[in-house]
Amino acid sequence: MAEEREETDVELAERLFAEWDEGRGTAKSEIERQAWGDGSSHGRRFDRFVRQQLGVSTTKRSKQTDRIADLEQQVRSLGSHPVGVDPTQTEIQLQHGRAACLGALHVWNDPDAGFRTGGFALQFVTAWNSLALALLQRDDIEWRKIKDGVPVVRDGVEQSLDTADLIELSFPGNEHAGLRENVRFWLDLRNAVAHRYLPALDVSVIPHAQAGLLNFERVVVDEFGEDYQLGDKLSVPLQLSGFRDPDVLASRQRAQRALPLDVQALLGRVTDTTPELLADETFMMRVAFVPVVTSSGRNPDAVAYFVRPGEVPTELAETLARYVILPKAARGPRPNIGAKEVVAELQRRIPFRFNTHDHAAAARHLGVRPKRGEADRALDELFCDYVTAAKIYVYNQQWIDRLVDVLSTPEGFREATGRDPLPNDDGRSTGAST
């Protein structure tokens, strides 16, 4: 005969809870005598056991007790601690993280801010560091640096792990991949711009800032409750950007090209990632602008509908999936070089005279731009983009290198441009590339 399986604590708690059934069954003290042979705690052991195993409270507090608890929670939600109540380390870190996140938003939305991206990155990374510490300390997971089995102490304070390690511990698994990469982006950016003034970054990082903010809010609400959410403290900032100005995008691209190479490489790394990560709103928030017509018959610029990650209706998500094009991982940095700059570079690297008309002819011959008379568009996004707002073509370094290979010989030049090559003004006429 098979031995009877021993009842688990969860199963025991479920059975005892069913026997009690909110007072309509057996008394708590009687249940304790039957289960553990001792009813002297008058139901407190039963309450504690059920709460630990099932997460269900079996005690009924007085209205005054509930009122006091509600008032204390309101004080906590405002970023303070109730007088006479010692806050836990978890609560201290949580409040520190919320304060740092609000500080980052204050910097970002300040119209006079001159160090917007840098200031935001510094405080936003601090916010995530504190939030991760709050989660680890709450769950009793080791958060300190350990050396030879002993916590590392500096100036009397136990040292925590680096932010990247804290994030890995707090948010493991594939479901948090976008969140981890978003925090990594801000860590790298903080390290790259902490002591440099780079205003051209501000527009480029908006998708990552929006995604990171929504991630932070979601974690706070999911892990600590809606009383700690930041949403009720925020509003949509107004701005005076020239949405109708076709030169805005071109000006932004020129500004970005002036950024230090290491920062350009950091921004370019985003396009080298996987399509799955690019489609993850917890890594980079994509916003769809839907044109509408008002009741007065006038056309507004656009209306932006902001939707939390994971809350996009199925029908809309399917539509977006059809119309949103993600760059391939092997594509490299997006084209950002104007045609005149391409021509100037070619003049330095090939032995023949080369102008913008030659460049347009070569682009059509090599299949990156459409033939004359056809609608403007980029035919090969590996080398070229067409910016509709500015009505210009932009190219990348790969395109320049390809042209140098094709145009450095008389035969290649003649085939690509449709005319015979003429020597450069410096007298170079050989087919060798310099």
C-alpha positions in Angstrom: 0.0 0.0 0.0 1.4 3.4 -1.0 2.3 5.8 1.8 0.1 8.8 2.2 1.7 12.0 0.9 2.5 14.6 3.5 0.4 17.8 3.3 2.4 20.9 2.3 2.1 24.2 4.2 0.1 25.8 1.4 -2.3 22.9 1.3 -2.7 23.0 5.1 -3.3 26.7 5.0 -6.0 26.3 2.3 -7.7 23.6 4.3 -7.6 25.5 7.6 -8.9 28.7 5.8 -11.8 26.7 4.3 -12.7 25.3 7.8 -12.7 28.9 9.2 -14.5 30.5 6.2 -14.6 34.0 7.6 -16.3 33.0 10.9 -19.0 30.8 9.4 -17.1 27.6 10.3 -14.8 26.5 13.1 -13.3 29.1 15.5 -9.7 30.0 15.0 -8.6 28.8 18.4 -10.3 25.4 17.8 -8.5 25.1 14.4 -5.2 25.8 16.1 -5.8 23.0 18.7 -6.7 20.6 15.9 -3.7 21.5 13.7 -1.0 22.2 16.2 -2.3 21.0 19.5 -2.3 24.5 21.1 -5.0 27.1 21.0 -3.4 29.6 23.5 -2.6 32.2 20.8 -6.4 32.8 20.4 -6.2 32.8 16.6 -3.1 34.8 16.1 -1.0 31.8 14.9 -3.8 30.9 12.5 -3.8 34.5 11.1 -0.1 34.6 10.7 0.1 31.2 9.0 -2.6 31.9 6.5 -1.2 35.3 5.7 2.3 33.9 5.1 1.2 30.9 3.0 -1.8 32.4 1.0 -1.3 36.1 1.3 -4.8 36.5 2.7 -5.6 38.6 5.8 -8.0 36.9 8.2 -8.1 39.8 10.7 -10.6 42.7 10.7 -9.1 46.0 11.8 -11.1 48.8 13.4 -12.1 51.8 11.3 -9.7 54.0 13.3 -6.8 51.6 12.6 -7.6 51.6 8.9 -7.9 55.4 8.9 -4.5 55.8 10.5 -2.9 53.4 8.1 -4.4 55.3 5.1 -3.1 58.6 6.4 0.4 57.2 6.9 0.3 55.8 3.4 -0.7 59.2 2.0 2.3 60.8 3.8 4.6 58.1 2.2 3.1 58.8 -1.2 4.1 62.4 -0.9 7.7 61.4 -0.4 7.9 61.8 3.4 7.8 59.5 6.4 5.1 59.5 9.1 6.3 61.1 12.4 7.2 58.5 15.0 7.5 55.6 12.4 11.0 54.4 11.6 11.2 53.9 7.8 12.7 50.6 6.5 15.7 50.7 4.3 13.4 49.5 1.5 11.2 52.6 1.9 14.2 54.9 2.2 15.6 53.7 -1.1 12.1 53.8 -2.8 11.6 57.4 -1.8 15.1 58.3 -2.9 14.5 56.7 -6.3 11.2 58.5 -6.7 12.8 61.8 -5.8 15.7 61.2 -8.3 13.2 60.4 -11.1 11.2 63.6 -10.4 14.5 65.5 -10.4 15.4 64.1 -13.7 12.1 65.1 -15.2 12.4 68.6 -13.7 15.7 69.0 -15.6 14.3 67.6 -18.8 11.2 69.8 -18.8 12.9 73.0 -17.7 12.9 75.4 -20.7 16.1 77.0 -19.4 18.0 73.8 -19.0 21.4 73.9 -20.7 22.5 70.4 -19.7 19.3 68.6 -20.3 20.4 65.1 -21.5 23.4 65.0 -19.2 21.4 66.2 -16.1 18.6 63.8 -16.9 21.0 60.8 -17.3 22.8 61.5 -14.0 19.6 61.6 -12.0 17.7 58.9 -14.0 20.5 56.4 -13.4 20.4 57.3 -9.7 16.7 56.7 -9.7 17.1 53.2 -11.1 20.0 52.4 -8.7 17.8 53.2 -5.7 14.7 51.4 -7.1 16.8 48.2 -7.6 18.2 48.5 -4.1 14.6 48.8 -2.7 13.6 45.6 -4.5 16.6 43.6 -3.4 16.5 44.8 0.2 12.7 44.0 0.4 13.3 40.5 -1.0 16.4 39.9 1.2 18.7 39.4 -1.8 22.3 40.3 -1.4 22.9 43.8 -2.7 26.4 44.5 -1.2 29.9 44.1 -2.6 31.4 41.1 -0.9 35.1 40.5 -0.6 36.5 37.4 1.1 33.0 36.7 2.4 32.7 40.1 4.1 30.8 43.2 2.9 33.0 46.0 1.7 32.8 49.0 3.9 34.0 52.5 3.1 33.8 55.4 5.6 31.5 53.3 7.7 29.0 52.6 4.9 28.5 49.2 3.3 29.1 49.5 -0.4 26.5 48.4 -2.9 27.0 46.6 -6.2 27.4 48.7 -9.3 24.1 49.9 -10.9 24.4 47.5 -13.9 24.8 44.5 -11.5 21.9 45.7 -9.3 19.6 45.9 -12.4 20.6 42.4 -13.5 19.7 41.0 -10.1 16.5 42.9 -9.8 15.1 42.3 -13.4 16.3 38.9 -14.7 14.8 37.0 -17.6 13.9 37.7 -21.2 10.7 39.6 -20.2 12.9 42.4 -18.8 15.5 42.5 -21.6 14.2 45.8 -23.0 14.2 47.4 -19.5 17.8 46.3 -18.9 19.0 47.5 -22.2 17.3 50.9 -21.7 19.0 51.4 -18.3 22.3 50.3 -19.9 21.8 53.0 -22.6 21.4 55.6 -19.9 24.4 54.3 -18.0 26.6 54.5 -21.0 25.2 57.9 -21.9 25.8 59.2 -18.4 29.4 58.1 -18.6 29.9 59.6 -22.0 28.4 63.1 -21.4 28.7 63.7 -17.7 31.2 66.5 -18.3 30.4 67.7 -21.8 27.8 70.1 -23.1 26.0 68.3 -26.0 22.6 69.9 -26.7 22.3 68.0 -30.0 21.6 64.9 -28.0 18.3 66.1 -26.6 16.1 65.2 -29.5 17.8 61.9 -30.3 17.2 60.3 -26.9 13.5 61.2 -26.5 12.3 57.6 -27.4 14.7 56.1 -24.7 13.7 58.7 -22.1 10.0 58.0 -22.6 10.4 54.3 -22.5 12.6 54.5 -19.4 10.1 56.7 -17.6 7.2 54.3 -18.3 9.4 51.4 -17.2 10.1 53.1 -13.9 6.5 54.0 -13.2 5.3 50.5 -14.1 7.8 48.8 -11.7 7.0 51.2 -8.9 3.2 50.6 -9.2 3.5 46.8 -9.7 6.0 46.3 -6.8 4.9 48.9 -4.3 1.4 49.9 -5.2 -0.4 52.8 -6.9 0.1 55.1 -3.9 3.7 55.5 -5.0 3.0 56.3 -8.7 4.4 59.5 -10.2 1.8 60.0 -12.9 -0.4 62.3 -10.8 2.5 64.7 -10.4 3.2 65.1 -14.1 1.7 66.9 -17.1 2.5 67.0 -20.8 5.1 69.8 -21.3 4.2 72.5 -23.8 6.8 73.4 -26.4 7.4 75.9 -29.3 9.2 73.5 -31.7 8.7 74.4 -35.4 6.9 71.3 -36.4 6.1 72.8 -39.8 9.6 73.9 -40.5 11.3 71.6 -43.1 14.7 72.7 -42.0 14.2 71.3 -38.5 15.3 67.8 -39.3 18.2 68.8 -41.5 19.4 71.2 -38.7 19.2 68.4 -36.2 21.2 66.0 -38.4 23.9 68.7 -38.9 24.0 69.1 -35.1 24.3 65.4 -34.5 27.2 65.1 -36.9 29.0 67.6 -34.8 28.9 65.4 -31.7 32.1 63.7 -30.5 32.7 60.3 -32.3 32.3 58.3 -29.1 28.8 59.7 -28.6 27.9 59.2 -32.2 29.0 55.6 -31.8 26.8 55.2 -28.7 23.7 56.5 -30.6 24.6 54.4 -33.7 24.8 51.3 -31.5 21.0 51.4 -31.2 20.6 50.6 -34.9 22.9 47.7 -34.7 20.7 45.8 -32.2 18.1 43.1 -33.0 14.7 43.9 -34.6 13.1 42.2 -31.5 14.8 44.7 -29.2 14.0 47.7 -31.5 10.3 46.6 -31.4 10.3 46.4 -27.5 8.7 49.5 -26.1 10.5 49.0 -22.8 13.7 49.7 -24.6 12.7 52.5 -27.0 9.2 54.1 -27.0 7.7 54.5 -30.5 4.9 57.0 -30.8 2.5 57.1 -33.8 1.2 60.5 -34.9 -2.3 60.2 -36.3 -3.5 63.1 -38.4 -7.2 64.1 -37.7 -9.6 66.8 -38.9 -11.3 68.9 -36.2 -15.0 69.7 -36.3 -14.2 73.2 -37.6 -12.7 71.6 -40.7 -9.2 72.8 -40.1 -6.3 70.5 -40.2 -4.1 70.3 -37.0 -0.5 69.3 -37.3 -1.0 65.9 -35.5 -2.4 64.3 -32.5 -0.1 62.0 -30.4 -1.7 59.1 -28.6 0.6 57.9 -25.8 0.0 54.2 -24.9 1.7 52.3 -22.1 3.8 49.3 -23.2 1.7 46.2 -23.2 -1.6 48.1 -23.4 -1.8 48.6 -27.2 -5.1 47.1 -28.5 -4.5 44.0 -30.6 -6.0 45.6 -33.8 -3.7 48.6 -33.5 -0.7 46.5 -32.7 -1.3 44.5 -35.9 -1.6 47.7 -37.9 1.6 49.1 -36.5 3.4 45.9 -37.2 2.5 46.2 -40.9 3.5 49.8 -41.3 6.5 50.3 -38.9 9.8 49.4 -40.7 12.7 48.4 -38.5 16.3 48.8 -39.8 18.2 45.6 -40.1 20.8 44.8 -37.5 23.6 44.7 -40.1 22.7 48.1 -41.6 25.0 50.2 -39.4 24.5 54.0 -38.6 21.6 55.7 -40.4 22.5 57.9 -43.4 23.2 61.5 -42.3 25.5 63.0 -44.9 24.3 65.5 -47.4 25.0 65.3 -51.1 27.3 68.3 -51.1 29.4 66.7 -48.4 29.6 63.5 -50.4 30.8 65.4 -53.5 33.4 67.2 -51.5 34.8 63.9 -50.1 34.8 62.3 -53.6 36.8 65.3 -54.9 39.5 64.5 -52.4 39.6 60.8 -53.1 39.2 60.2 -56.8 41.3 61.6 -59.7 38.5 63.1 -61.7 36.3 66.2 -61.4 33.0 65.3 -59.7 29.9 67.5 -59.1 26.4 67.2 -57.7 25.0 66.3 -61.2 27.5 63.5 -61.5 26.5 62.3 -58.0 22.8 62.2 -58.8 23.5 60.3 -62.0 25.7 57.8 -60.2 23.0 57.4 -57.5 20.4 56.6 -60.1 22.7 54.3 -62.1 23.7 52.3 -58.9 20.1 51.9 -57.8 19.8 54.0 -54.7 17.6 56.7 -56.1 14.7 56.4 -58.6 14.9 57.5 -62.3 14.1 61.0 -63.4 10.3 61.7 -63.3 9.6 59.1 -60.6 8.6 59.9 -57.0 11.5 60.7 -54.7 12.3 57.8 -52.3 15.2 55.8 -51.2 15.6 52.6 -53.2 18.5 51.1 -51.1 18.3 52.1 -47.5 21.7 50.5 -46.9 23.2 53.6 -48.4 20.6 56.3 -48.6 17.5 57.8 -46.9 15.0 60.3 -48.3 13.8 62.9 -45.8 10.3 63.8 -46.8 10.0 66.8 -44.5 13.2 68.4 -45.8 12.9 67.0 -49.4 16.5 65.9 -49.4 18.5 62.7 -49.8 21.1 61.8 -47.2 23.8 59.2 -47.4 26.4 57.4 -45.2 30.0 56.5 -45.2 29.4 53.2 -46.9 28.0 55.0 -49.9 31.1 57.2 -50.1 33.4 54.2 -50.0 31.3 52.5 -52.7 31.5 55.5 -55.0 35.3 55.7 -54.5 35.6 52.1 -55.7 33.3 52.6 -58.7 34.6 56.1 -59.9 38.3 55.7 -59.4 38.8 54.3 -63.0 37.9 56.0 -66.2 35.7 53.1 -67.2 33.8 53.0 -64.0 33.4 56.8 -63.9 32.0 56.8 -67.5 29.5 54.0 -66.9 28.2 55.5 -63.6 27.9 59.2 -64.6 27.3 58.9 -68.4 30.2 61.3 -69.3 33.9 61.1 -69.9 36.1 61.8 -66.9 38.1 65.1 -66.7 41.3 65.3 -64.5 41.1 67.0 -61.2 42.4 70.5 -60.8 45.5 69.2 -59.1 46.5 67.4 -62.3 45.8 63.9 -61.1 44.7 61.7 -64.0 45.7 58.2 -62.9 43.1 55.7 -62.0 44.6 55.0 -58.6 42.7 56.1 -55.6 44.5 58.3 -53.0 
